[in-house]
Amino acid sequence: MKIAIACGFGKLEVWDNVPIPTVGPYDALCRMCYGATCAGTDIHLIDGLHPHPVSYPTILGHESVGRVVKVGAKVRNFHPGDLVSRVGCPACVQPGLDANWGGFAEYGIAKDHWQMKKDGVPQQEWERHRVNQVIWPEIDERTAPMVITWRETLSYIRRLGVRAETRLLLIGSGANALSFAAHACNLGAQVTVVGSLNRRSSFCRLPIIQYADYREEHLAEKLRDLSGGQQFDVMLDGVGGSDTVNLLLPLLSADAVLGVYGWNDRKNYALNPFLAVSSFRIYADGYDEEESNGEVQAMILRGQLRADLWYDMAHPVALDHIASAYDSLRRHEAFKYLIEL
């Protein structure tokens, strides 16, 4: 089969003649359908700049879906024909090969984590496979990769405490920031976005309150004027850069929450809390995709989440040409690309 390989130092290659994964007792072998690119994690992996240790070469892709074609002897919760989320090729298919989820491959493995738990398998062996969830049959294969991004971002924003009437200040204009904005609007929050001017039109397709250019001179003062002097209940840093956050700290209300989701500069992230008018709290935890899985799929069926705002569903990129998609992402020409596997 074919796989997309990150080699570090900016190299992305497609390898052929890689063995198809073998099926263990709790495994469901899936023929991969589609995957979505991630301009953040994937490009950091390609460039050798991921904050966690990575062994190269490594199979790329963490937003892929596949259909079950074969199940192991102990599998009870996956069936042939099921469309499954977050499927990937494991590293063990070939000596010397690693995998960072391994979703950009022609075949992958999903784990029946429900049965593993029921059978008393140690939690560390099934916990991370809870992301393998069955996609409801009414959801299109080309929409399904977005379920992964939407689950993650919905779980995170709910844990931040965003709800109806929350005044949210969102910093960032990438694909995940667009997801946060969509979720916040669906929850009834009042959303203000600070991002790149060339992304304004996409965000303004959502019912946000206002959109400001992050390079705007006197940005904090302008936002204060646009909001009529109202302060924000939640600030969400979707980029991971403390400079803009510090600049906007005076706009936080008393006991507001700051969530730092992005990790572009986490090693050097430095807040000056004395720039805020009042005390605020920092959310330093993560998210749980499984907890928002059903809610996201219901939102899709209600028409509240549409994948075509993130990528071109009618013209997916072939796996052989995946490098061109990432070249385009580096030029900020799209939020994401749909990859046909």
C-alpha positions in Angstrom: 0.0 0.0 0.0 0.9 3.7 -0.2 1.7 5.9 2.8 2.7 9.6 3.3 5.9 9.9 5.2 7.3 12.9 7.1 11.1 12.6 7.0 12.0 15.7 9.0 13.8 18.8 7.6 10.9 19.7 5.4 10.6 16.5 3.5 7.3 14.8 2.8 7.3 11.7 0.6 4.8 9.0 -0.6 6.1 5.5 -0.2 4.8 2.5 -2.1 4.8 -1.3 -1.5 4.5 -0.9 2.3 2.9 -3.9 4.0 -0.8 -3.8 4.9 -1.2 -4.0 8.7 -1.9 -7.4 10.2 -5.1 -7.8 12.2 -4.8 -8.5 15.9 -7.7 -9.9 18.1 -9.1 -6.4 19.0 -8.3 -4.8 15.6 -10.6 -3.7 12.8 -8.7 -3.4 9.4 -10.0 -0.4 7.5 -9.7 0.6 3.9 -8.9 4.3 4.3 -11.3 6.8 2.6 -10.3 10.4 3.2 -8.1 12.4 5.5 -7.8 16.1 6.2 -4.5 18.1 6.5 -3.5 20.0 9.6 -1.4 23.1 9.0 -0.2 23.1 12.6 0.7 19.6 13.8 1.5 18.1 10.4 3.8 20.9 9.2 5.7 20.9 12.5 6.2 17.1 12.1 7.3 17.6 8.5 9.8 20.2 9.5 11.1 18.4 12.5 9.8 21.1 14.9 7.2 19.2 16.8 7.5 19.9 20.6 7.5 16.2 21.5 10.2 13.7 20.4 9.6 12.1 17.0 11.4 9.3 15.3 11.8 9.7 11.6 10.6 8.5 9.1 7.0 8.7 10.4 3.6 8.1 8.9 1.7 11.3 8.9 -2.0 12.0 9.4 -4.3 12.3 12.4 -7.7 13.3 10.8 -8.5 10.3 8.6 -11.5 8.0 8.3 -11.8 4.5 6.9 -14.3 1.7 6.3 -14.0 -1.6 8.1 -13.1 -4.6 5.8 -12.0 -7.2 8.4 -12.3 -7.7 12.1 -10.2 -9.6 14.7 -11.6 -12.5 16.7 -12.5 -10.4 19.8 -14.0 -7.4 18.0 -17.7 -6.9 18.9 -18.3 -3.2 18.3 -17.0 -2.7 14.7 -18.6 -4.4 11.7 -17.6 -4.6 8.0 -18.8 -1.4 6.2 -18.6 0.8 9.3 -17.0 4.2 8.8 -14.6 4.8 11.6 -12.8 8.0 12.8 -9.1 8.6 13.6 -8.0 5.4 11.9 -4.3 5.1 11.1 -1.5 2.7 10.1 0.6 1.5 13.0 4.3 1.9 13.1 4.9 -1.9 13.3 4.1 -2.6 9.6 7.7 -2.1 8.6 11.0 -2.0 10.6 12.5 1.4 11.1 9.2 3.2 10.5 7.3 5.2 13.1 3.8 6.6 13.0 2.2 9.8 14.2 -1.3 8.4 14.0 -0.5 7.2 10.4 -3.8 8.4 8.8 -2.3 9.1 5.4 -2.2 5.5 4.3 -4.4 3.2 2.2 -5.1 0.9 5.1 -5.3 1.4 8.8 -6.3 -0.1 12.1 -9.0 0.8 14.6 -9.1 -0.7 18.0 -12.2 -2.1 19.7 -11.4 -0.2 22.9 -14.9 -0.9 24.4 -14.3 -4.6 24.3 -10.7 -4.3 25.5 -12.0 -2.4 28.5 -14.7 -5.0 29.1 -12.2 -7.8 28.9 -10.0 -6.2 31.5 -7.1 -5.2 29.2 -4.9 -2.6 31.0 -6.2 0.9 30.4 -2.9 2.2 28.9 -3.4 -0.2 26.0 -6.9 1.1 25.0 -7.2 4.6 26.4 -5.8 6.5 23.4 -7.9 4.5 21.0 -11.2 5.9 22.3 -10.9 8.3 19.3 -11.9 5.3 17.1 -15.6 6.0 16.9 -18.2 4.9 14.4 -19.4 7.7 12.1 -23.1 7.8 11.7 -24.2 6.4 8.3 -26.0 9.6 7.4 -22.7 11.5 7.4 -20.9 11.8 4.1 -17.4 10.3 3.9 -16.0 13.7 2.7 -17.4 15.5 5.7 -16.3 12.8 8.2 -12.6 13.9 8.6 -13.9 17.2 10.0 -15.6 15.3 12.8 -12.1 14.9 14.4 -11.3 18.6 14.4 -14.8 19.5 15.5 -14.8 17.0 18.4 -11.5 18.3 19.8 -12.4 21.9 19.5 -16.0 21.5 20.9 -14.7 19.6 23.9 -12.1 22.3 24.6 -14.4 25.2 24.3 -17.1 23.6 26.5 -14.4 23.0 29.1 -13.5 26.6 28.9 -17.0 27.4 30.0 -18.3 29.0 26.7 -22.1 29.0 26.6 -25.0 31.3 25.5 -24.2 35.0 26.0 -20.5 34.4 26.8 -18.4 37.2 25.5 -15.6 35.4 23.7 -12.4 37.0 22.4 -10.8 34.5 20.0 -7.2 35.1 18.8 -6.3 33.2 15.6 -7.6 32.7 12.1 -6.6 29.1 11.2 -8.7 26.1 10.8 -9.0 25.4 14.5 -9.9 29.0 15.2 -12.6 28.8 12.6 -13.9 25.7 14.4 -13.9 27.5 17.8 -15.8 30.4 16.2 -18.4 28.0 14.7 -18.9 26.2 17.9 -19.2 29.3 20.0 -21.7 30.8 17.6 -23.7 27.5 17.7 -23.7 27.7 21.5 -25.0 31.3 21.4 -21.9 33.1 22.5 -21.0 36.6 21.4 -17.8 36.1 19.4 -15.1 38.6 18.5 -12.2 37.3 16.4 -8.7 38.8 16.1 -6.9 37.3 13.1 -5.4 37.8 9.7 -7.2 40.2 7.4 -7.2 37.8 4.4 -9.3 35.3 6.5 -12.0 37.8 7.4 -14.5 36.8 4.8 -14.5 33.2 5.8 -15.1 34.0 9.5 -17.8 36.5 8.6 -19.8 33.7 7.1 -20.5 32.9 10.7 -22.7 35.0 12.9 -19.7 36.6 14.8 -20.0 40.0 16.3 -16.8 41.5 14.9 -13.5 40.7 13.3 -10.3 42.7 13.8 -6.9 42.6 12.1 -4.3 41.4 14.5 -1.9 44.0 13.0 -4.3 46.8 13.7 -2.6 49.8 15.4 -4.0 50.4 18.9 -5.8 47.0 18.7 -6.9 46.9 22.3 -8.4 50.4 22.1 -10.2 49.6 18.9 -11.7 46.4 20.3 -12.8 48.3 23.4 -14.6 50.9 21.2 -16.2 48.2 19.0 -17.5 46.4 22.0 -18.9 49.5 23.6 -16.6 49.2 26.5 -17.8 45.7 27.4 -15.1 43.3 28.7 -14.7 39.7 27.7 -15.6 36.7 29.8 -13.3 34.3 27.9 -10.1 34.8 25.8 -9.0 31.9 23.7 -5.5 32.0 22.2 -5.7 29.7 19.2 -2.1 30.6 18.1 0.1 30.2 21.1 1.7 33.6 21.2 1.8 35.6 24.4 2.5 39.0 22.8 -1.0 39.5 21.5 -2.5 38.0 24.6 -0.6 40.4 26.9 -1.8 43.3 24.6 -5.4 42.3 25.1 -5.4 41.3 28.8 -6.8 44.7 29.8 -10.0 43.7 28.0 -10.8 40.8 30.3 -13.6 41.0 32.9 -13.2 40.1 36.5 -12.6 36.3 36.9 -12.4 35.8 33.2 -10.9 32.6 31.8 -7.8 32.5 29.4 -7.4 29.3 27.5 -4.1 28.8 25.6 -4.8 26.2 22.9 -2.1 27.0 20.3 1.5 25.9 20.9 3.5 28.0 18.3 5.7 29.4 21.1 4.9 27.5 24.2 8.5 27.2 25.3 8.8 31.0 25.5 5.2 31.8 26.5 5.2 34.6 29.1 2.1 36.3 30.6 2.2 39.6 32.5 -0.9 39.2 34.7 -0.6 42.8 36.0 -1.7 44.1 32.6 -5.2 42.8 33.3 -7.6 45.1 35.2 -8.7 42.2 37.5 -7.7 38.7 38.4 -8.3 36.1 35.8 -8.0 32.3 35.6 -5.9 30.2 33.2 -7.2 27.0 31.7 -4.3 24.7 31.3 -6.0 21.4 30.6 -7.0 19.8 27.3 -10.0 18.1 25.7 -11.5 14.7 25.2 -12.8 13.9 21.7 -15.0 11.1 22.9 -17.1 13.3 25.1 -18.2 15.5 22.2 -18.5 12.8 19.5 -22.2 12.4 19.5 -22.9 16.1 19.8 -20.7 17.0 16.9 -22.4 14.4 14.6 -25.8 15.7 15.6 -24.7 19.2 14.8 -23.6 18.0 11.3 -27.0 16.5 10.6 -28.7 19.6 11.8 -26.7 21.7 9.3 -24.8 23.6 12.1 -21.4 22.4 10.8 -20.5 22.3 7.1 -17.1 20.9 6.0 -17.1 23.1 2.8 -16.2 26.1 4.9 -12.9 24.4 5.7 -12.0 22.6 2.5 -13.0 21.9 -1.1 -15.2 18.8 -0.9 -15.7 18.5 -4.6 -11.9 18.4 -5.5 -10.0 16.2 -3.0 -6.2 15.9 -3.4 -4.9 12.5 -4.4 -2.5 10.9 -1.9 0.3 11.0 -4.6 0.0 14.8 -4.6 -0.2 15.4 -0.9 3.0 17.4 -0.8 1.4 20.0 -3.1 -1.4 20.5 -0.5 1.1 21.2 2.2 3.0 23.7 0.0 -0.3 25.5 -0.5 -0.9 25.5 3.3 2.5 27.1 3.9 1.4 29.9 1.6 -1.9 30.2 3.6 -4.0 29.6 0.5 -6.5 27.4 2.3 -7.6 26.3 5.8 -7.3 22.6 5.0 -7.3 20.1 2.2 -9.3 16.9 1.8 -6.9 14.0 0.9 -8.3 11.0 -1.0 -6.7 7.9 0.2 
